[in-house]
Amino acid sequence: MPLLGVTRKERDPATKLTANIGNALREQNDRLSRAEEIERRLAEGQSVVELEPATIEPSFVRDRMPGDIDGLLASIREQGQQVPILVRPHPEKSARYQVAFGHRRLRALSELGRPVKAVVRDLTDEQLVVAQGQENNEREDLTFIEKARFAHHLNKQFPREIVIAAMSLDKSNLSKMLLLVDALPSELIDAIGPAPGVGRPSWQQLVELLEKASTSTDALSHVLSDEVQALPSAERFKSLMLALKPNRVARGLPGVMSTPDGKRIAQVAQSKAKLEIIIDKRATPDFAAFVLEQLPALYQAHRDKLQGKQGE
């Protein structure tokens, strides 16, 4: 099997039985030459090579949170891997590698069972995180909270100038990110997820609401509920914000209808002119279908009750 693009020489099967010591020595020299070529390419990191996904580990600094990669899976399945990932030889484990950037591509190729096209370079820890951060800054699909958490992780391990170089941030914005992540329980961020489209002002508002709430445990319990976890990440964020905001009594604003055990089943908005009941079909699709099916019968029961009163 060719390793890192170096073609192995195969001997003619007819010569295997008659191979002499000279042939064996020449073959050994060929193997040594190929090994030296591989080492040279690994050291230079100029060639795109193919590696097995199982030999590649994530970066030691987490940047991305688990999210949907269906679009990337479909693209690689149809068109193959167009852009190689960047890895370094693992500093502690032989014949293994660490990702500098390309975590989503690695995950997709692992799920597809395909080899990974990669550029291998010898990188220090500082060089790895700077490459990882700068590549992330060029990508639009890394959300605000993922970037903020990445900066927070870096700040624990590296000098501030390394963090600034990796994140391409000024000191003021970096400080705001770090303060925000410090103010949020890590378990709560994990439960919400990457929340695409939710920017710093909204996360800052969440911090302020949590400071006013009785305990952050209630917020975590809300997000970890089956109903909320069934929602997309950004909707989980919105659901928590709605749960933490003080109840509004102004006419026409939606209220929440819940079961006796506290499970939310609908939003209710009413005015002098109309009543609106809103059921989240993504969270409770069976209940929404049931209400829609039973509504005509419920209306008929209401009419029968009115006619009964009129006949008395």
VENPEVEN-V21401 format. One record per residue. N is the residue number from 1. RES is the residue in one small letter. SS is DSSP state (H for helix, E for strand, L for the rest). Layout:
BEGIN
{{N:RES:SS} {N:RES:SS}}
END
This chain:
BEGIN
{{1:m:L} {2:p:L} {3:l:E} {4:l:L} {5:g:L} {6:v:E} {7:t:L} {8:r:L} {9:k:L} {10:e:L} {11:r:L} {12:d:L} {13:p:H} {14:a:H} {15:t:H} {16:k:H} {17:l:L} {18:t:L} {19:a:L} {20:n:L} {21:i:H} {22:g:H} {23:n:H} {24:a:H} {25:l:H} {26:r:H} {27:e:H} {28:q:H} {29:n:H} {30:d:H} {31:r:H} {32:l:H} {33:s:H} {34:r:H} {35:a:H} {36:e:H} {37:e:H} {38:i:H} {39:e:H} {40:r:H} {41:r:H} {42:l:H} {43:a:H} {44:e:H} {45:g:L} {46:q:L} {47:s:L} {48:v:E} {49:v:E} {50:e:E} {51:l:E} {52:e:L} {53:p:H} {54:a:H} {55:t:H} {56:i:E} {57:e:E} {58:p:L} {59:s:L} {60:f:L} {61:v:L} {62:r:L} {63:d:L} {64:r:L} {65:m:L} {66:p:L} {67:g:L} {68:d:L} {69:i:L} {70:d:H} {71:g:H} {72:l:H} {73:l:H} {74:a:H} {75:s:H} {76:i:H} {77:r:H} {78:e:H} {79:q:H} {80:g:L} {81:q:L} {82:q:L} {83:v:L} {84:p:L} {85:i:E} {86:l:E} {87:v:E} {88:r:E} {89:p:E} {90:h:L} {91:p:L} {92:e:L} {93:k:L} {94:s:L} {95:a:L} {96:r:L} {97:y:E} {98:q:E} {99:v:E} {100:a:E} {101:f:E} {102:g:L} {103:h:H} {104:r:H} {105:r:H} {106:l:H} {107:r:H} {108:a:H} {109:l:H} {110:s:H} {111:e:H} {112:l:H} {113:g:L} {114:r:L} {115:p:L} {116:v:E} {117:k:E} {118:a:E} {119:v:E} {120:v:E} {121:r:L} {122:d:L} {123:l:L} {124:t:L} {125:d:H} {126:e:H} {127:q:H} {128:l:H} {129:v:H} {130:v:H} {131:a:H} {132:q:H} {133:g:H} {134:q:H} {135:e:H} {136:n:H} {137:n:H} {138:e:L} {139:r:L} {140:e:L} {141:d:L} {142:l:L} {143:t:L} {144:f:H} {145:i:H} {146:e:H} {147:k:H} {148:a:H} {149:r:H} {150:f:H} {151:a:H} {152:h:H} {153:h:H} {154:l:H} {155:n:H} {156:k:H} {157:q:H} {158:f:L} {159:p:L} {160:r:H} {161:e:H} {162:i:H} {163:v:H} {164:i:H} {165:a:H} {166:a:H} {167:m:H} {168:s:L} {169:l:L} {170:d:L} {171:k:H} {172:s:H} {173:n:H} {174:l:H} {175:s:H} {176:k:H} {177:m:H} {178:l:H} {179:l:H} {180:l:H} {181:v:H} {182:d:H} {183:a:H} {184:l:L} {185:p:L} {186:s:H} {187:e:H} {188:l:H} {189:i:H} {190:d:H} {191:a:H} {192:i:H} {193:g:L} {194:p:L} {195:a:L} {196:p:L} {197:g:L} {198:v:L} {199:g:L} {200:r:H} {201:p:H} {202:s:H} {203:w:H} {204:q:H} {205:q:H} {206:l:H} {207:v:H} {208:e:H} {209:l:H} {210:l:H} {211:e:H} {212:k:H} {213:a:L} {214:s:L} {215:t:L} {216:s:H} {217:t:H} {218:d:H} {219:a:H} {220:l:H} {221:s:H} {222:h:H} {223:v:H} {224:l:H} {225:s:L} {226:d:H} {227:e:H} {228:v:H} {229:q:H} {230:a:L} {231:l:L} {232:p:L} {233:s:H} {234:a:H} {235:e:H} {236:r:H} {237:f:H} {238:k:H} {239:s:H} {240:l:H} {241:m:H} {242:l:H} {243:a:H} {244:l:H} {245:k:L} {246:p:L} {247:n:L} {248:r:L} {249:v:L} {250:a:L} {251:r:L} {252:g:L} {253:l:L} {254:p:L} {255:g:E} {256:v:E} {257:m:E} {258:s:E} {259:t:L} {260:p:L} {261:d:L} {262:g:L} {263:k:L} {264:r:E} {265:i:E} {266:a:E} {267:q:E} {268:v:E} {269:a:E} {270:q:E} {271:s:L} {272:k:L} {273:a:L} {274:k:L} {275:l:E} {276:e:E} {277:i:E} {278:i:E} {279:i:L} {280:d:L} {281:k:L} {282:r:L} {283:a:L} {284:t:L} {285:p:H} {286:d:H} {287:f:H} {288:a:H} {289:a:H} {290:f:H} {291:v:H} {292:l:H} {293:e:H} {294:q:H} {295:l:H} {296:p:H} {297:a:H} {298:l:H} {299:y:H} {300:q:H} {301:a:H} {302:h:H} {303:r:H} {304:d:H} {305:k:H} {306:l:H} {307:q:H} {308:g:H} {309:k:H} {310:q:H} {311:g:H} {312:e:L}}
END
